[in-house]
Amino acid sequence: MASVAPPSIGPKLRKARIDRSLSIEETAWRTRIRPDLLRALEDERFDSIGQQSLVRRNLSSYARFLGMDPTEVVEEFTALQPEPEPSSIEELDRKSREAPKPKRPKWLIAAIASGVALAVAAGVGALGGQTERPAAKTTPVPSRAVSSSPASRGVGAPVPPARARVTLVVVALAPTRVSIQADGAQIFDGTMVEGQSRTFRARSAVDLVAADGGTVRLTLNGVPLGTAGPKGSVFRARYGPHGKISGA
């Protein structure tokens, strides 16, 4: 369904710009909004911009630059929309909740099994091999010691560079939320600010989910990949040692 907006929004923006003796080109340079998007806002061709979340973002930035109340302008646009669509972050949250939880790595299961076996062996005196002598007094290890490890909380420990076969560098071109899994374990889930760069390593695969694919630039194993995906849409992909394994 086409976006509907009050006819007063575009003329208000155009009048405010002209009152300040600004051309579209100068305004685009100062706001970092493309000239075609500025013209679309002033002409109220909102469908040509994309999702409503992207329209609202550009309206807010343009109105603030022109000295108008960005909240009032965005609310005026939103008021006549038939069904507000979820934002990129809301869509990311929904998909994250619906996505199956990653399986525990085999090495973690083996480590837990080994720890249990050692504890049982120590309890029956198998380690010392002397059942006749009273066992030495030991301090029991609390059961929560296992549950507090980074892996059991779903937060993986960083992979050393020497052991990494996958190195993914993520650079934020604008504030955006990013979620990263390395070898099936969550290692990052948060917001990256504009200009921030983070490096993620894994032995077999790195899973990336970005709230807005157009706001992150990727480099895989030293090879630039450009922006992750289209601006204004959630991006999800898996990368291995030889390139992208799956995803948009």
C-alpha positions, 0 to 999 in steps of 0.5 A: 500500500502506498504511503500517504502523507499530509500535503503540507510536509513537502511545501514546509520543507521547501519553504524553510530551505528557500527562506535560508537561501539554500540550493538542493546541492548545498543542502545535500552537502551540508546534511549528507542526504542525497539530492534525489532524496531531498527532492523526493521529500519536498515533492512528497514522493515518499514511496521512491525513498523506501521503507517508512522507517527510512522516510522518517529518518530522513524527514527527521534529519532534514527538519532538524537541519532546517530548524523545524521540530523533527518530532512534529514533522515525523508525527505529521507523516506517521499520523496518516499511515494506515499500518505502521511497519516495524523498524529495522531494530524491531524486525531484528529483535523478532527474527532473533527471537524466532531463530533457533538457538545455536547448538553447543560446540562439541568441544564444550560438551567434551569438556563438561563430560571430562569435568564430570568424569574427573569429579566422580573419579575423585569422589570414589578415590579412583585418582589416588588408587588407595581406598584404604586411606581416608581421603584428604579434605577438599573444598567442593567446587560450587556447581555454579562454577560451570554455569558462569563460564562464558560459553555456557552463558552463550558468550564465546571467548575471542579466538586468537588471531593465530588460530582464526581461519575467518576474520571479519572486520565490520565498520559502522557507516552510521549508528546501527545494531549488530549481532555476531556469532563465532563458531555458533557462540554469541560474541557480540550483540550491541550498537556500533556508533558511526565510524566504529570498527570491530574485528571478529574471528572464528575457526570455521564461521562468523554469523552476522546480523545487522539491523540495517545492511546499508550502514555496515561495511565489511572486510573478510580475510583482508578482502573488502566486500563493500556494504553488507546489503541494501540500506533500510533492511535487515541483513543476515549472512554467514561467512567462512574461510572462503567467502559467504556461505549463506545469507542475503 
